[in-house]
Amino acid sequence: MDKNRGDQIMNKALIIGGSNGIGLAVSLDLIKRGYYAVIVDRCAPDSNIFPDGSYEYHYCDLLDLDEDLFRSLADDKEIQVMMITAGFGRVADFEYLHIAEIRNLMTVNATSILQIIRIFYDRIKSCDRFYCGVMGSIAGLMSSPMFTIYSASKAALCRFVESVNIELEVSGTKNRILNVSPASFKGSSFNGGQNNIELMQDLAGEIVNRIFASECLYIPQYEETFKGVLERYHNDPHEYGLHSYEYKKSSGRVFNEKKAVIGYIADTFENIDVKTLDRLKQAKKQCDYLIVGVIADKSSISLDDRKHVLSGIKYVDRVITAEPDYRKAQEQFGINRIFTEI
């Protein structure tokens, strides 16, 4: 498929998270239907999977949303379909989640997705057909202990889609946002496995069918399994929650360890210039949460002013007064990565 065909209009589909898992399967399904895939992801897809000339790739990390990229994509009138499948989570008790994980989960699974939809909202609300879907989760429709923040982020997304679809209906447009809310499914790398397109192709095809039908909610295996599950939850949320906790505990997927990489860098920071910013940026790339220690010294700039300036830099998560013995900070904040020369 050649995307440079003079003035001929091409049908394009935007898949955010289209390099892996169900997003990859959806991308392939749309390509088979004649769409040119525009894939946005943190990593490039395996080019051997796609037919030549059938897609393009754009890098984006939803932790640092590239608004300019999505505004340019929203202006591309050849894009008629958008499916957002990006997201992550892990099964663990809440106490093992660092503040950085809470922030990252909410940002990737909810906040950035809502921002993307807002950027595309003029297209979604228009009289012209625009097909849109997001990957929610069955965990967003009920309590999910040991999946607390993931569940909260998906609940935010599910309630948003439910609410905004009413606004779309009242506005008179036929366009809707499809909330796809599965449980776990085979073939995805979500739980650390390998992508298996064959195991996901039927689900991907059904998702695309329902997007084109402008449906609002799709729960895979609803009649067979999840209708009863949701009924049990609504009948007795407490009892269901206890059962859900024990089920996850025995699943073999629990990761009750502190996972976040907490970085620490200390300096006087008398001159905060481009070199300093790059140093902090490189440090943040190697950790989830960056603590900056400011060394108190006889400087023309007060300690408080230096700390204030540093606290406003987006790569910095926390600013402290540096202890002479860094091991005290290491013990107090759980630091497990110390940056000296970057």
N, C-alpha and C positions, 0 to 999 in steps of 0.2 A: 504494500500500500504506500503510495507516494503522497506525502503531505504537501508537496509543492506542485499543485495542479492548476496553475494560473488562477483564474477567477472562480473556479468551481468550488462551491461550498462543501466543506468536509464536516461530517458528524464526528464530534470529539466527546470523549468521556473523561472526566477528572476523577482519579482515584487517589485519595489521600491515605497513605499506608498501603499502597498497591504493590510493594516489592515482596511482601511476605504474607503467609497465612491466607485468610479468607480474602484479603484485599487482592492478593495475587490471583486467586481463583476468579474473583469478580472481574479483574482486568482482562484475563484470558477469555472469559465468557463474552464480555462486551466486544472484544476484538473479533471473535467469531461471528458476532452479529453485525459486523461492518463498521464498528467504531474505531477511531484512532485514539489510543490510550495516552492520557497525560498523567504520568505517575509522579506523585510528590511523596517523598519518604526520606528518612535519615540515611538510608543506604540504597544504592542502585540495585535494580533487579538483575538477576542472572540473564544476560542477553541471549543465552542459548535457548531460553524458554519461549521467547517471543518470536513471531515471524518478522523477517526483515522489514524495516520501515513501518512497523505497526505501532510504535510508541515513542514517546520522549520522556526524559527523566529530569526532575528538578529536585535539588537537595532542599530539605527544610526540616528543622528540629522544632517540634511544637512547644518545646520548653522556651524557645526564643522565636516567637512567631514572626515570620517575614511578611509584614502587611503589604509591602510593595509587590511581592510576588503574587499574593492572592488577589490584590486589586487588579493587577495586569491580567490574571486569569479570568476574573469576573468580567473584564471588558472584552474578552474573546467570545464573540457571539456564536462561534462554531461549537463551543462547549455547551452541550445540551443536557448532560448528565453529570451529577456529582455524587460520589459515594465516599463516605469517611469511615474508615475501618481502624484508624490508628488508636492505640490504647495499650495499657499494660497493668499488671497487678501481681500480687503474690499472696499466698495463703499464710497468714501469720497473726498472732495475737497483737492487738493494738500497741501494747507496751514495747514491742520490738521495732516499731516504725519510728524513724527519726523525723524531725520536723521537715527536713529536706524531702523525704519520701512523701510526706503528706502533701506538701506544696506541689511536688512534681506530678503526683497522681491526679490531683485536682486540676492542675494546669493542662496536662495532656488529655485526660479523659473527659474533661468538661469545658473549662474556661476557653481554651484555644479553639475548640470545636464550635462553641457558641459565637466566638469572634469571627470565625470563617463564615459561618452561616449568615451573620450580620453583614459581612462584606458582600455576600452573594444575594442578600435579601431582596434587592430590587429585581433581580432576575427571577427569584422564586415567587415573588408576589405579582409578577407581571401577568398580562393576559396570554403571552406566549408560553408554550409548554416548556417547562424546565423540570427535570426529574432529579430528585434528591433523596438520599438515604444516609442514615448514620448507624453505627454499630453500638447499640445499647447493651443490655445484659439482663438476664433473668434476675441477677443479683440486685438490679436497680428497681425491681418490682416487689421486693420483700426484704425482710431483715436477713443479713448474711454475716453472722459472727465469724471471726477469723478472716474476714474479707471486708473489714469495716470501712476503710477509706475508699477502696475500689467500689464497694457497694454505694457509698455516699456519692461518689463522683458519677456513677452510672444512674443513680436515682435523680440527681440534678439534671442529667441529660434527658432521661425519660420524661420527667415532669415538664421540662422545657418543650420537648417535641409535642407532647400532648396539648400543652397550652397554646403554642404558636400555631398549631394546625387549626385550632378554633378561630384564631385571628385571620388565618388565610381563608378559611371557609366564609367567614363574615365579609371579607373583602371582595368576594366574588370570583377569585381565581380558582381554577381547577387543580392547581399545583398543591402538592402536599409533601411533607417530609416523612419518609418511612423510618420508623424505629424498629430495627432488627434486634430482638432481645433473646439470644440463645443462651443455653447453658454451655458447658464445654462440648466440643465436637471433635471428631477424629480428623486428622490430617493437618492440623494447625500447629505452628511452632510456639503458640502462646504459652504453653506449660513446659517449654524447654525441649519439645520434640522436634521432628523434622517436617518440613512441608511435604505434603503428599496431595497433589492436585486431584488425582483420581478420587480420593476420599471426600474432597470438598466440592467437586464440580456440580453435583446435583443441588447442593445447598446454594452455591453461588448462582446457579441458573434460576432457582426459585426466588432468591433475593432480587435479581434483576427483573424477573417477571413482575414481582409485586411493586418494585419501583415504578415500572412503566404503567402499572395499573393505578398509580397514585394512591396506594393504600397508606394507612397511618401506623399500623402495628403488625409485626410478624413475629410470632414466637414459634420457632421450629419445634416440631413434635408436640404441639399444643394439645391436640385431642388425645394422643396416645399417652402423654406423660404429664404435661405441665398444667393442664386444666385442673387435674386432681391436686397437684402440688400447690397451686395458688389457692384452691378452695381450702385445703388444710391450713395454709398460712392464715387466711382471713378468718377462719373459724377459731383458731387458737394461736395467735402469733407467738406467745411465750413458749408453748410446747413445741411449736415448729422450730423456733430458734434454738432450743436445746438439742433437738434432733439434728439440726443443721450443723451445730458445733461438733457433736460427736461424729457425725458423718465425715466432716473435714478432717477431724483429728485422726481418724482411722484410714484416711485416703492415701497416706504416704506423700502428700504434696505440701505438708506443713513445713515452713522454713522459719522456725522461731530462733532466729539469730539477728543480731544487729548488722545490717547489710550496708548502710550508707558509708561512703568514704568521706571522712571529715578532714579537710585540709587546713593547714596552719602555715602562715607566713608572717615573719616579724621583721620590722625595720624601723628606722626613725621616720621615714616618709616625709622628709623636709621639703623635697621638690617632687610634686606629683605631676609628672609630665607624660608625654606619649609613651616613653619607655616604661614608666611605672604602670600605666594602663595595660600595656601589652604583657607585662610581667604578671599582673593580676589575672588577665584574661587567660593566659596559658596555664596558670595555676588552677583556675576554675574549671578548665576543660578536663583536668585530671582528678576532680573530686566532685561530690554532690553538694557539699556545704563548705564554704571557705570562710575561715576565721582569720582576721587580720589583727596581729598584735602590734601596737604602736609603742615604740620604745621611748620612754620619757628621758629627755636630755635637754641641754641648754640650747634651745633653738629659738630663732627669731619668731617662729610660728608656735603658738601655744599648743600644748598637748590636746586640749579640747577642740581647738580649731582643726588640727590635723585629723582627729578622729571624726569630726563632723563631715569633713570633705570626703574622707574615705567611705563613710556610711552611705553616701549618695551615689557611689559607683555600683553599677548593676552586677558586677562580678563578685561583689563582696556581700556576704550574708550576715556577718557579725563583726563588730570592731571592739577590741578590748585593749586595755593597757597591758603591755607585754610584761610578764614576770621575768626577772633575771634568770630564773631556772625554768626553761620551757616545759620541763616535766610536770610542773604544777598545772599548767594549762592543759597539758596532754591528759592528765588524770581527771581534771575538772570537766572538760568538754568532750571527752572520749575521742580525742584526736588520734587518727591512725595514719595520717600522711603529712609529713613535714617537708615544706619546700624551703630549700636553702638557695641553691643556684638554679635559676630558670632562664 
